[in-house]
Amino acid sequence: MTSQHHANAAVADKAATVAKSVLNSRTSKYLRDGGQPQHSSKSILDIKARSQHKRLEAKYADAAKRAAQSELLLADAPGYIEAEGMERTYKFTQKLIVENVDANTQQKAFDLKLPEFGPYAVDYTRNGRHLLIGGRKGHVATFDWVQKILGTELHLNETVRDVQWLHNETMFAVAQKQYTYIYDKDGAEVHCLRKFVEVNRLEFLPYHFLLCGIGKNGFLKYQDTSTGKLVAEHRTRLGDCNTMTQNPYNAVINLGHSNGTVTMWSPSMNEPLVKILCHKGPVKGVAVDRGGYYMATSGLDGQLKIWDVRSYKCVHEYYTPTPASELSISQLGILAVGYGPNVTLWKDAFKTKQKSPYLTHLIPSQTVNSLAFCPFDDILAVGHTRGVASLIVPGSGEPNYDALEVNPYEQTTQQRRRAEVRGLLDKVQPEMIALNPDFVGTLDAGAAEEHAEEKRAEWEANHAGEKWEPRNRARGKSSAMKRVMRKQKNIVDPKRLEVLAKHRKGVEERERERKRKAGGADEEKRPYSALDRFAKKTKK
């Protein structure tokens, strides 16, 4: 009985150890830098700052642990197409896929034939419920693509270059021939952005409420849609730009230019944060994955390149039969490439170089103009010269969602208003956009020698041919209190005079005490006492 009890206890301990290791492995992916601490709190000298740092780290660790534990409640898992034997997944056509899926998924595959107003640009809302299409010849329409309910339809009778949803399905922006206009869900014009002139591409940053636009004049502009103010306007100095995307991880805007470079921008910097030479010809397509780790670019040189954004190095290269004009990356990392009438989809294209695509689709006698994956669903919208096609791509959408952030199901008016208010209260300021979004609240634990070396390298880079001479600043002599005291030097104030007199008296007393202990002149002037015979005499 005792041996069986010990055996059960050993099995229980082993199971607990395995469960703890699994939980730790799951927790590490929710922590910053994989759970590796950037610096220890023991190096912080200030007691208050050290305790505050410990509380923040404990809060981050508890949030990561809760997120890892909640994975057990995620019942849905992504599913992909798997081939048997000699079959290949890229041989499966959309017709064959539609015939072998359920009835609800079959209704999501459709083809809108609109030959008079193309080519079309497409965009989904953040929850993937509504679809926005815009034809180059002025046709704009919004609809609930799941229930096939038309929201609004406009014929603007002028060129439409791009369309973009704003924070939800109640407002959208249209880049027209001269200016960019904002419309509501009923099709009424809400605002005209006269600073957005001849815009080619639009992007919306949902956590910052910023509408970004780049056009023929090469100016990148940021418009705050919550206040209506123009936040920033940057001159790229690289001419006409027709390629733009955002990094979902840090909200940095990536632009592709005609000289083969890709630049990364933030509203707080007039110069690009990073500038990469990606192709030998003009860049036609740029896409960044959901985690901000990899970037895909395509150019007129016929190459498709995968870049590691963390090291800015090219990890994989592919060749396309014709130059790829459109790129898009799904929530689970499937890369869609549009070139000519073809759409190819690549699975696991970032970590390993693939020999064959995951799926392919041909739109005869058409040219692909726009690609957009539907969030939280296995659907890809393709805008081409004669309409819009909806393709089924198994395994592209995230099966589990956070309803407190985005709800893929129909929201009530009260839920939508509450989400809008919460989004405005939690709005991130434009100055917070940086390559590393976790820089806020961190400590720079670098040594003084490292900071001096960085200053020397920066100074030599900006002053070619000149010698670096470090400046040793005297700390404390130009503090705020010292500056105020110098300014008030000639001001007659009774309190100031009293403090100065007290200070002078203290200085004189300390000086007399010092001379007395050293046996100075003050000791000779002092009258001799009978008790002085017991005082310790100093050697002269």
N, C-alpha and C positions, 0 to 999 in steps of 0.2 A: 504493500500500500504506500509505503514511504518512497520506494524507488519510482513508482508510477507518478507520485506527486512531484518528485524532483524532475522527472522527464517532462511532465506537462509544464512545469515552471520554466524549464530550459527552452521548450518549444515556444512558449509565450514570450520569453525574453528575446529569442531570435526573431520572431515575427515583429516585435516592437522595434528592434534594431533595424530590420529591413524597411519597415514603414517610416521610421525616422529618416533613414538615408534617402528614401524616395521623396519624402517631403522636403528635405534639404535641397535635393537636386531640382525640384520644381520651384522652390523658393528663389534659387539663385538667378533664374531668368527674369524675375520681377525686380531684382535689386539692380542698382546702378553699377555699371562695370562688372556685372556678373557676381556681385557680392564681395568683390575685393575692395577693402577700405582704402581710400585715397590717402588718409593721414590718420594718426592716432590722436585721441583726445588728450593723451598724456602730455603731448607737446604744447598744449594750450596753457599758458601761464595764468591767465585771468580765470579766477574761480567761477565767476558768473558765466562767462563765455563757455567754459568747459562743461558746466552743468547743462547749459542750454543746448550745447552740441550733443551731449549724451541723450537728452530727451528727444531731440529731432531724430537721431539715429535709431533710437528705440521705436519711435513712431513709424519710421520707414520700414524697419524690420517687421513690425507687427502687421503693417499693411501688406507687405509682400507675403507673409505667412498666411494671412487670410485669403489673399488672391490664389495662392497655391492650394489651399484647402477647398476653395470653391470650385476647383476644376473637377472635383468628384461629382458635382451637380450638373456638369455640362453633358447632357445625354447625347447630343448630336455630334457627329464626326463627319469630316469631309469625305466625299466619295469620288473616285476617279474611274475612268474607263480602263479596263485591263484586257489586254489581248491574250488569246490562247494560241499556243503552238506557233505556227508560222505567220500568224496575223500581225498586223501593225495598226496601231491606233490611228495614225494619220490617214489610213485608208477608209476609215468610217466617215461617211458623209452625214450632213445634217438630216437628210431624209431618213437614213437608217437609224440615227439617234432618236428622232422624233417618234418613230414607230415602236421603239423599245422602252419608252419612258411612260410614266403615269399620265393620266388625263390632265391633271393640273399643270404639269410641266409642258405638255403638248401645247396648251393655250398660250404659253409664254413665248413660243417661237412663231414669229410672223414676219411679213415683208410688206412694208408700206411702199407702194409704187406711186411716186410723185415726180413724174418726168419733166414737169414744166418749170420747177423752181429750184432744182439742185445746182451744185452739190450741197449736201446738208451737213451741219454741225450738230452734235448731240451732247447732252449732259444729263446726269441723274442727280436727284437730291441726295443729301447725306444719308437718309434712311432708305434710299432706293425705291421709294414708292412712286415718284412722279418722274416723267421724262419730258425734257425740253428739246425741241428740234428747231433749227433755223436754216432756211434755204438761202443760197447766195442771192437769189432774185427777189427777196423780200418776204418770203413766207415764214411765219413764226407760229408755233403751236405748242401748247402744254396739255398733258393728259395723264390720267392715272392709268398707266400701261397695264397694271394687273387686272383691273376691272374694265379696261377699255372705255373709260369715261373721258370725254373731251373737256378740258378746262377752259381754255380760251384759244382763239385762232385769229391771227393778224395778217393782213396783207399791207406791208409798209410801202410798197412801190419804190424801194430803193435798195441799194446793196446792203446785205447783212454778212459781215465777216465772221462773227463769232457770237455765241450765246452762253450765258452762265447763270445758274441759280445762285441766289444769295443765301441767307441763313436758313430759310425754309422755303416751302412751296408757295408762299404768299407773294414773293417778289423775285424778279429776275432781271438781268441786265442784257442788253443787246448792243453789240458794236456795229453801228450802222455806217453809212458812207462818210459822213462828216463827223458826227459826235456819237457819244455813247448814251443811251437812254435806259432808264429804269422803269419797269412796268409792274403793276400789281397783278394778282391772280385773275382779275376780270379784264385785263388788257388795257386798263387806263394808264396813261403816261403819268408817272409820279415825279420824275426828275430828269433833267437834261444835264449831263456832265460835259460842260463846254471846254474843260481842260483836257478831256480825253479826245484828242483829235486824230482821226484816221487810225483807229486802233485795229490791230490785226488779231490779237489774242487777249483773252480775259481769264483771270484766276481769282478765286475768292478764298480768303483765309478765315475759316469759321470761328476760330477761337480769338481772333483779333478784330473781327468785323471790318476787314480791309478788302477792298476791291482793287485788284492790280491789273494794269493794262500796259501793253507795249505795242507800238505802231510803226508807221513808216518813217517818222522823224527820229526814231531811236531813243525816245524818252520813256523811261519806266516810271509809272505814276502809281501812288498809293492813295486811295480814297476811303476815308472812314465812313461807312454807311450808317453808323449809329448817330454821328454828330453832323455829317455832311461836309466835313472839312477835308481839304487836301493835305495829307500827312507828309508826303515826301514826293520829290520829283528829281529823278536821277538821269543824267545824260550819259548814255552808254558809249558814245563816240564811235560806234561800230555800225552805223547806218541802219537800214531797214531790217527789222527782225520779225520773223513769222513763227518762231518756236519758243514756247514758254510752258513751264510746269512748276509745280511747287513740291517741296520736300515735306511730306506729311509729318515727319518727325520734329523738325525745327522751324517750319514755316519759312524757310529760305527759298527765294525765287531763283530758278535756274533758267537761263536764256541761252539759246543756240544762235550763233551768228554766221554770217556769210564767209568769214575768214577761217572757219573750222574750229573756233573756240567755243567753250561753254563757260559762262560766267555765273557766279552765285552772288545774290544781292540781298541786303537787308535795308529797312527804311532809315536806319541810323547812320549809314555809311554812304558817302558820295562815290566811293570807289568800290569795285567788286571785292567781295571777301576772298574769293578764289577764282582763278582764271586758268582753265585747262585747255591745251591744244589737243582736241579729240580726233579731228579728221583732216585730210588733205584738201577737202572741198567744203562747201557750205553745209552746215548742220541742218537737217530737215526734221528730226524727231528727237525728243528728250523725254524720259520717264524715270521716276524714282520710286523705289518700293516702299511699302508701308512703314517699315522700321527705320528707313533712312540709311540703310547699309550699302545698297547697290544702286547704280544709275546706268540706264541703257541709253545709248545714243546711236543715231543713224545719220549718214551723210550721203552726199552725191558721189562720193568715191566708191559707193557700193558696199560699204562695210557696216556691220552692226557690232558695236562694242559694248562690253559689260565692264563697268568701272566700280572699284571699291571706293566709296566716298570717304571712308576713314583714312585711307592711305593715298588716295587720288592716283591709283595705279590701274592699268587695264588688266583684267584677269582673264577675259575670254574675247575672242574675235570670231565673227561669222561673216559670210558673204551672202548677199541676196542677189537673185537674178537681175532685178532692177532696183535702183535706190529706194529704200524704204522711206515713206513720207509720214507715217503715223506710228506711234508707239503708245502702249498702255500696259500697266501692271495691275493685276487683281490683288485683292486682299490677302490671298494665300500664295502669291508669288508667281502666278502664271503670266508670262509675257506674250502680249499680242502685237504682231508686226503686220502692218498694212503696206503693201507695195503693188501698185497697179491695180488689177482686179482681184488680187489674192490677199487672203488673211491667214497667217500661220500663227499657231499658238505653241509656245515652248514651256515645258514643265521642268522645274529644277534647273533652269538655265543659268542661275547665278553661282551656285556652288560647284557644279561640274559642267564641263563642256559637253553638250548633247550632240549626238550624231544624227538624230532625226527629230522632227517636230512632234508635238503631242497631238494636235489636230490641224487640219487645213480646211479652207473653204474658198471656193471660187465664185465670184459674182461676174458672170460673162458680160463683156462689152461695157464694163463700168470701171470707175476709178475710186478707190477708197479715199475718203476725205477726212473722216473722223472716227475715232474708236473710244469707247467708254464702257468699262465694266460696271455692272449693277452691284452696289453694295448689298451684302447678305443674301445674294442669290447667284446661281450659276448661269448668268446671262451676260452676253456681250452685245452691245448696240454698235452697229456699223452704219455710219453715214456715208453715202456714196452719191454719184452724180444723178441718179434717178430715184432716190428715195432713202428709206431707212430699213435696215434688216436687223432682226433680233435673233441671235444665235445661242444655242445651248452649249455651254462649256462646263461639263461636270468637274467639280472640285475647284472652281475659281472663287466662290464667295465664302465668307466667314459664316459657319453654321450657327454660332452662338453670338448673341448680342447683349449689350448692356442697355436696358430700356431707360435708365436714368440719363443716358447720354443721347442716344438716337433710338427711336422706336420704328422698326420697319413696318409695323401694322398701322392701320388708320388711327390717327390721334383725334381726340375731341378738341373742340375750340378751347376749352379750359386747360387741357393738357398742353396745347400748343402755346397758349399765352404764358403759362407757368414756365415752360421751357425757354421762351424768349426772355422773360425777366431774369431767370437764372443765368442765361448766357450773357446778358448785359452786365449783371452783377459780377460775374466771373471773367469779364473780358480782360484779355492780356494786353498790356500796353505795347505799342510798336517798338519801343526801345528795348524790349526784352527779346526780340528776335536776334539770334546769334547762331553760329555753327554748333556750339555746345549749349543746349537749353538748360543744362543742369549746373551752369556756372553760378547761379544765384544761391547764396547760402553756403558756398564752399570757401575753404581757407586756402590761401596761397602759401604752402609750406616750403617753398623753395629757399635755398640758402642765399645769403647775401652775395656770394660769389656768382651764383647763377644769374641773379638779377643784374649784377654789374656786367656780366658777359653779354646778356641780352641787350642792355642799353648800348654797349660798345658796338655790337653787331648792327643794331638799328641805326646808330649814328654814322657808322662807316658806310652803310648802304645808301644813306641819304646825302653824304658828303664825301664823294669820291676824291681820292688823292689827298685828303687832309688827315692829320694825325689826331688820334683820340686822346683827349686830356680830361681825366675825371675831375669832377667838381666835388670837393668835400664841403658840404653845407653844415653850418653850425646849427644843430637842432636846438630849438627853444628860444632863440633870440628873436625870432619873427613870429611868435605865437600871437593869438588874438588878443590876449591880455596885455602883452608887451606893446602891441601897436596902439591899443586904446590908451595906455598910460603915457605913451609918447605924445599922442594927440592932445591929451589933457594936461600937459606939463605946465602950461601958463595959466591954467584955470585956478582961481582962488576959491577954495571950498573949505569951510571950517572943519568938516569931517576929514578932508584930505590933509589939512595942516595938522590936525590932531594925530592922525595916523603917522605922518612923517616925523613929528616930534617924538612920538613914542618909539618909532623905529630908530631915530638918531640916539635917543637915550639908551636904548638897548645895545646899540653898537658901541657906544662909549663905555658902558659898564663891562661889556665883554672884553674890550681892549684893555681896560684897567686891570681886570682880573688876570688876563694873560700876562701883562707886565709884572704884576705882583708875584705870580707863580715863577716867573723867570728871574725875579730879583732885579727889576728894572728901576727906573727913576722914581716911580710912584712909591716904591717901598722906602726910599730915602726920605721923602717928604712926610711920610706918615710918622706920627709921634711914637717914640719907643715905649713899649709896655713891659711890665714885669713878667708877663707870660711869654714874651718873645724869646726868652732863654730856652724854652722847651720846643720852639719851632725848628724844623729841619732846615739846616743851613745848606745852601747850594754852593758848589765849587765854582769859583770865578776864574 
